[in-house]
């Protein structure tokens, strides 16, 4: 029957292309049934009157050996097997790290590129994404770090290529853990340090994982000052005895590192500075005292002004009474009413005079108390006005505008009436 298979297209078959297999057989009577079998698994694919097997978009899994079985009423015959090889570019490309997990600085690390391809991958290219560019390209599918460094941290990918195409792996993050490094101390403030000022030392270090302990050491005697998570050492009021060499020791779980020494030199406050401070303090105290004096003086002036106002009011009142007294006229013969206003409990003037001097019952003695150097009332009256020797004239000088006493008496005691 001379049964055979013809492939179209012939030659290489690439994934995704169209492939048709045709079964050719000579028979009489003619073949009435064609059966297609895939040998790898002895799977019967198709059976019928059609002598073709068509793959519209052939896939990788379609690769294998195929044969055609032709049959008529007389018998059947199988064709020789035909191998169908589907070629495809690299796929399922990945990077495997050995060792896996954390990478410590100084250790050996190997990255291996794995990919499926037919024909096999002929070129592996290693690329560092974070600005590293193309690191290596060739037939070898590994990238080895004999002593990996912290600067080797980053994302890496592998590009696998064959003559059909190429494929990039997902990026793999390589994180290199390392002990603290580049440790240093920064001053604040910088420059000269004067006694009594606030000074802060800050420890700066690079580490992965981050620093978990900062230890401050004063080298003069190797004294450990402070240890903990805080990276600063603060002197709120630095003293001259704080002068010395200091270093910072930083630790993480990988290791530790010491900063270079820094020298802290505290300048003592000189005599001139002390004098200036004393002068400033003295000026400040004097200013406060002067201010207090000014406040007290203002208060006293206000009080004096208040007292003067009161005295002026009293003087005005006394002046009114004085005017009344000036209106006295000694020519009157009716003094009883006036005298009685001085002491309303008596109707006799002698009793009024006696109240002025309780030791006497005679008015002459009262007059004498006005001028103890004389025993005559006339002399007393004359002392009121030394220019006259007559008492009447003296009384009239008290109120020269009137010769009638009644009106004056009435002003002192408005309830009094003329006799």
C-alpha positions as CSV (number, residue, x, y, z in Angstrom):
1,X,0.0,0.0,0.0
2,X,3.1,2.3,0.3
3,X,1.6,4.5,3.0
4,X,3.6,7.7,4.0
5,X,3.2,11.1,5.7
6,X,4.0,14.4,4.0
7,X,4.5,17.5,6.2
8,X,3.7,21.1,5.2
9,X,5.7,23.1,5.8
10,X,8.7,20.9,5.8
11,X,11.7,21.5,7.9
12,X,11.6,23.4,11.3
13,X,8.3,24.1,12.8
14,X,8.1,27.1,15.2
15,X,5.6,27.4,17.9
16,X,2.4,29.2,16.8
17,X,2.8,28.3,13.1
18,X,0.3,26.3,11.0
19,X,1.2,22.6,10.3
20,X,-0.5,20.1,8.1
21,X,0.3,16.4,7.9
22,X,-1.1,14.4,4.9
23,X,-1.4,10.7,4.7
24,X,-0.6,9.2,1.3
25,X,-1.5,5.6,0.4
26,X,-2.1,3.4,-2.6
27,X,-4.9,0.9,-2.4
28,X,-7.6,-0.8,-4.5
29,X,-10.3,-0.5,-3.5
30,X,-9.3,3.0,-2.2
31,X,-8.7,3.7,1.4
32,X,-11.9,4.4,3.2
33,X,-10.5,5.2,6.7
34,X,-7.4,7.2,7.8
35,X,-6.5,7.0,11.5
36,X,-3.9,9.4,13.1
37,X,-1.9,8.2,16.0
38,X,0.6,10.0,18.3
39,X,3.1,7.3,19.3
40,X,4.2,8.9,22.6
41,X,1.3,7.5,24.6
42,X,-0.3,5.7,21.7
43,X,-3.1,8.2,21.5
44,X,-5.6,7.9,18.6
45,X,-6.1,11.5,17.5
46,X,-8.5,11.3,14.7
47,X,-10.2,8.7,12.4
48,X,-12.2,9.2,9.2
49,X,-12.2,9.7,5.5
50,X,-10.0,12.8,5.7
51,X,-6.3,12.0,5.0
52,X,-5.0,15.2,6.7
53,X,-4.2,16.2,10.3
54,X,-4.0,20.0,10.7
55,X,-2.5,22.1,13.6
56,X,-3.7,25.7,13.1
57,X,-1.3,27.1,15.8
58,X,1.0,24.3,16.8
59,X,2.1,24.2,20.4
60,X,5.1,22.8,22.3
61,X,3.1,19.9,23.6
62,X,2.3,18.9,20.0
63,X,5.9,17.8,19.5
64,X,6.3,14.0,19.1
65,X,6.1,11.1,16.6
66,X,3.0,10.7,14.4
67,X,1.9,7.9,12.1
68,X,-1.0,7.4,9.8
69,X,-3.0,4.1,9.5
70,X,-4.8,3.6,6.1
71,X,-7.5,0.9,5.7
72,X,-9.7,-0.4,2.9
73,X,-12.0,-3.5,2.7
74,X,-9.0,-5.7,1.9
75,X,-6.8,-4.5,4.9
76,X,-4.7,-1.7,6.6
77,X,-1.2,-0.4,6.7
78,X,0.6,2.0,9.0
79,X,2.9,4.7,7.7
80,X,6.5,5.2,9.0
81,X,6.4,7.5,12.0
82,X,7.2,11.2,11.5
83,X,8.9,13.2,14.2
84,X,7.4,16.7,14.7
85,X,9.7,19.0,16.7
86,X,8.2,22.4,17.7
87,X,10.8,25.0,18.2
88,X,10.2,27.9,20.7
89,X,12.1,30.8,22.3
90,X,13.1,30.6,26.0
91,X,10.3,30.6,28.5
92,X,9.8,30.2,32.3
93,X,13.1,31.9,32.9
94,X,14.0,32.3,36.5
95,X,17.0,33.0,38.8
96,X,18.0,30.7,41.6
97,X,20.3,32.0,44.4
98,X,22.7,29.8,46.4
99,X,22.7,30.3,49.3
100,X,19.1,31.4,49.5
101,X,17.9,33.9,52.1
102,X,20.1,36.6,53.7
103,X,23.5,37.3,52.1
104,X,26.3,38.6,54.4
105,X,29.1,40.7,53.2
106,X,32.2,38.7,52.4
107,X,30.3,35.4,51.7
108,X,30.2,33.5,48.3
109,X,27.0,33.9,46.4
110,X,26.0,32.2,43.1
111,X,23.0,33.1,40.9
112,X,21.9,30.5,38.3
113,X,19.7,31.2,35.4
114,X,17.1,28.5,34.5
115,X,15.1,28.6,31.3
116,X,13.2,26.2,28.9
117,X,13.9,26.6,25.2
118,X,14.1,24.6,22.0
119,X,16.6,24.9,20.6
120,X,18.4,25.3,23.9
121,X,19.5,28.7,25.2
122,X,22.8,29.7,23.7
123,X,23.4,33.0,25.5
124,X,22.7,34.1,29.1
125,X,23.0,37.8,29.8
126,X,23.1,39.1,33.5
127,X,21.8,42.6,34.1
128,X,21.8,44.7,37.3
129,X,18.7,46.9,37.1
130,X,19.6,49.6,39.5
131,X,22.0,51.4,37.2
132,X,24.4,48.5,36.9
133,X,23.7,47.7,33.3
134,X,24.9,44.5,31.6
135,X,27.3,42.6,33.8
136,X,28.0,39.4,31.9
137,X,26.9,37.6,28.8
138,X,27.8,34.2,27.5
139,X,27.0,30.5,27.5
140,X,27.4,30.2,31.2
141,X,24.1,30.4,33.1
142,X,25.7,31.4,36.4
143,X,26.8,34.7,38.0
144,X,29.2,34.2,41.0
145,X,30.3,36.7,43.7
146,X,33.3,35.2,45.4
147,X,33.2,37.8,48.2
148,X,30.0,39.7,47.9
149,X,30.1,43.4,49.0
150,X,27.4,45.8,50.3
151,X,27.6,47.7,47.0
152,X,26.6,44.5,45.2
153,X,23.1,44.9,46.7
154,X,20.4,45.4,44.1
155,X,18.0,43.8,41.6
156,X,19.4,41.2,39.1
157,X,17.8,39.5,36.1
158,X,18.9,37.0,33.5
159,X,18.1,37.2,29.8
160,X,18.1,33.8,28.1
161,X,18.3,33.7,24.3
162,X,18.2,31.1,21.5
163,X,17.9,31.5,17.7
164,X,14.1,31.7,18.0
165,X,14.0,34.5,20.5
166,X,14.8,35.6,24.1
167,X,13.1,35.9,27.5
168,X,13.9,37.9,30.7
169,X,13.6,36.4,34.1
170,X,11.8,38.3,36.9
171,X,14.2,40.6,38.8
172,X,15.7,39.1,42.0
173,X,16.6,41.4,44.9
174,X,20.0,40.7,46.4
175,X,20.3,42.3,49.8
176,X,23.8,42.2,51.3
177,X,23.8,42.6,55.1
178,X,26.9,44.2,56.5
179,X,28.3,45.4,59.8
180,X,28.4,49.2,60.6
181,X,30.9,51.1,58.5
182,X,31.9,54.8,57.7
183,X,31.2,55.7,61.3
184,X,31.9,59.3,62.3
185,X,31.0,61.9,64.9
186,X,29.5,65.3,64.1
187,X,29.7,68.3,66.5
188,X,26.9,70.8,67.2
189,X,27.7,73.6,67.5
190,X,30.9,73.4,65.5
191,X,34.0,75.5,66.2
192,X,35.2,76.6,69.7
193,X,33.3,75.2,72.7
194,X,32.9,77.5,75.7
195,X,32.3,76.3,79.2
196,X,28.6,76.4,80.1
197,X,27.2,76.0,76.6
198,X,25.2,73.1,75.3
199,X,27.1,70.6,73.1
200,X,25.7,67.6,71.2
201,X,27.8,64.9,69.6
202,X,26.0,62.8,66.9
203,X,27.1,59.4,65.7
204,X,26.6,58.7,62.1
205,X,27.1,55.2,60.6
206,X,26.0,53.0,57.6
207,X,24.8,49.5,58.4
208,X,22.3,46.9,57.1
209,X,20.5,45.9,59.2
210,X,20.4,49.3,61.0
211,X,22.5,50.0,64.1
212,X,20.7,48.8,67.2
213,X,23.2,50.0,69.8
214,X,25.3,53.2,70.1
215,X,28.0,53.2,72.8
216,X,29.9,56.4,73.7
217,X,33.4,56.0,75.2
218,X,35.7,58.7,76.6
219,X,39.2,57.4,75.9
220,X,40.9,59.2,78.8
221,X,40.5,56.2,81.1
222,X,38.4,54.3,78.6
223,X,35.1,55.2,80.3
224,X,31.9,54.0,78.8
225,X,29.5,57.0,79.2
226,X,26.3,55.9,77.6
227,X,24.9,52.9,75.6
228,X,21.5,52.5,73.9
229,X,19.5,53.2,70.8
230,X,20.1,57.0,71.0
231,X,22.8,58.2,68.6
232,X,23.5,61.5,70.4
233,X,25.6,62.4,73.4
234,X,24.5,65.8,74.9
235,X,26.2,68.1,77.4
236,X,23.6,70.5,78.6
237,X,26.2,72.7,80.3
238,X,29.6,71.5,79.3
239,X,32.5,71.8,81.8
240,X,36.2,72.0,81.4
241,X,36.6,68.5,82.9
242,X,34.5,67.2,80.0
243,X,37.5,67.9,77.7
244,X,39.0,64.8,76.2
245,X,38.9,62.3,73.3
246,X,35.6,60.6,72.5
247,X,34.6,57.8,70.2
248,X,31.3,56.1,69.2
249,X,30.9,52.3,68.9
250,X,28.0,51.1,66.8
251,X,26.6,47.5,66.7
252,X,24.2,45.5,64.6
253,X,23.6,41.8,64.4
254,X,26.4,41.4,61.8
255,X,29.2,43.2,63.8
256,X,30.4,46.5,65.2
257,X,32.6,49.4,64.3
258,X,34.3,52.3,66.1
259,X,34.4,55.8,64.9
260,X,37.7,57.8,64.7
261,X,38.5,59.7,67.9
262,X,37.3,63.3,68.2
263,X,38.8,65.8,70.6
264,X,36.5,67.9,72.7
265,X,38.3,71.0,74.0
266,X,36.3,73.1,76.4
267,X,37.5,76.7,76.8
268,X,37.4,77.9,80.4
269,X,35.6,81.2,81.0
270,X,38.4,83.9,81.4
271,X,38.7,86.6,84.0
272,X,37.6,89.3,81.5
273,X,34.5,87.3,80.6
274,X,33.8,86.9,84.3
275,X,34.1,90.6,84.9
276,X,31.9,91.4,82.0
277,X,29.2,89.0,83.2
278,X,29.5,90.6,86.7
279,X,29.1,94.1,85.2
280,X,26.1,93.0,83.2
281,X,24.5,91.5,86.2
282,X,25.2,94.6,88.3
283,X,23.7,96.9,85.6
284,X,20.7,94.7,85.5
285,X,20.2,94.8,89.3
286,X,20.7,98.6,89.3
287,X,18.1,98.9,86.6
288,X,15.6,97.0,88.6
289,X,16.3,99.1,91.7
290,X,15.9,102.3,89.8
291,X,12.6,101.1,88.3
292,X,11.4,100.3,91.8
293,X,12.4,103.7,93.1
294,X,10.6,105.4,90.3
295,X,7.5,103.4,91.0
296,X,7.6,104.3,94.7
297,X,8.2,108.0,93.9
298,X,5.2,108.0,91.6
299,X,3.0,106.4,94.3
300,X,4.3,108.9,96.9
301,X,3.6,111.9,94.6
302,X,0.1,110.6,94.0
303,X,-0.4,110.3,97.7
304,X,0.9,113.8,98.4
305,X,-1.3,115.2,95.7
306,X,-4.3,113.5,97.3
307,X,-3.4,115.0,100.8
308,X,-2.9,118.5,99.3
309,X,-6.4,118.2,97.8
310,X,-7.8,117.3,101.1
311,X,-5.9,120.1,102.9
312,X,-7.1,122.6,100.3
313,X,-10.6,121.6,100.9
314,X,-10.2,122.0,104.7
315,X,-8.5,125.4,104.3
316,X,-11.5,126.6,102.2
317,X,-13.8,125.5,105.0
318,X,-11.7,127.1,107.7
319,X,-11.5,130.3,105.5
320,X,-15.3,130.4,105.6
321,X,-15.3,130.3,109.3
322,X,-12.5,132.9,109.4
323,X,-14.6,135.2,107.3
324,X,-17.4,134.8,109.6
325,X,-15.2,135.7,112.5
326,X,-13.8,138.7,110.7
327,X,-17.4,139.9,110.4
328,X,-17.4,140.3,114.2
329,X,-18.1,143.8,115.3
330,X,-16.9,144.6,118.8
331,X,-19.3,147.6,119.0
332,X,-22.3,145.3,119.5
333,X,-23.7,144.8,122.9
334,X,-25.4,141.6,122.1
335,X,-22.7,138.9,122.1
336,X,-24.6,136.4,124.1
337,X,-26.1,134.6,121.0
338,X,-22.7,134.2,119.4
339,X,-21.2,132.9,122.6
340,X,-24.0,130.5,123.0
341,X,-23.3,129.0,119.6
342,X,-19.9,128.0,120.8
343,X,-21.5,126.1,123.7
344,X,-25.2,125.7,123.1
345,X,-25.7,124.2,126.6
346,X,-25.2,127.6,128.3
347,X,-26.9,130.9,128.1
348,X,-24.2,132.8,129.9
349,X,-21.1,134.0,128.1
350,X,-19.0,133.6,131.3
351,X,-19.5,129.8,131.1
352,X,-18.3,129.8,127.5
353,X,-15.1,131.6,128.5
354,X,-14.7,129.2,131.3
355,X,-14.7,126.2,129.0
356,X,-11.7,127.7,127.2
357,X,-9.9,127.7,130.6
358,X,-11.5,125.5,133.2
359,X,-9.2,126.8,135.9
360,X,-10.9,130.2,136.0
361,X,-14.3,131.6,136.4
362,X,-13.5,135.1,135.2
363,X,-13.3,136.0,131.6
364,X,-10.4,138.3,132.2
365,X,-8.3,135.3,133.1
366,X,-9.4,133.7,129.8
367,X,-8.1,136.7,127.9
368,X,-4.9,136.6,129.8
369,X,-4.3,133.0,128.5
370,X,-4.2,134.5,125.0
371,X,-1.2,136.6,126.2
372,X,0.2,135.3,129.4
373,X,2.6,138.2,129.6
374,X,-0.2,140.6,130.5
375,X,-3.0,140.8,133.0
376,X,-5.0,143.4,131.2
377,X,-7.3,142.4,128.4
378,X,-6.7,145.6,126.6
379,X,-3.1,144.6,126.1
380,X,-4.3,141.3,124.7
381,X,-6.6,143.0,122.2
382,X,-3.8,145.3,121.3
383,X,-1.6,142.3,120.3
384,X,-4.2,141.5,117.6
385,X,-3.6,144.9,116.1
386,X,-0.4,146.6,117.4
387,X,-1.2,149.8,115.6
388,X,-4.0,150.7,117.9
389,X,-4.5,151.1,121.6
390,X,-8.3,150.8,121.5
391,X,-9.8,147.3,121.6
392,X,-12.9,148.6,119.6
393,X,-10.7,149.5,116.7
394,X,-9.1,146.1,116.9
395,X,-12.4,144.4,116.5
396,X,-13.3,146.6,113.6
397,X,-10.1,145.6,111.8
398,X,-11.4,142.1,111.7
399,X,-14.3,143.2,109.5
400,X,-13.8,146.8,108.3
401,X,-16.8,146.7,106.0
402,X,-19.5,146.7,108.7
403,X,-20.2,148.5,111.9
404,X,-23.1,146.3,112.8
405,X,-22.4,143.0,114.5
406,X,-25.9,141.5,114.3
407,X,-25.5,140.2,110.7
408,X,-22.2,138.5,111.6
409,X,-23.8,136.8,114.5
410,X,-26.6,135.6,112.4
411,X,-24.3,134.0,109.9
412,X,-22.7,132.0,112.7
413,X,-26.0,131.0,114.1
414,X,-28.8,131.5,111.6
415,X,-31.4,130.5,114.2
416,X,-30.5,133.6,116.3
417,X,-32.7,136.7,116.1
418,X,-32.1,140.3,116.9
419,X,-32.6,141.4,120.5
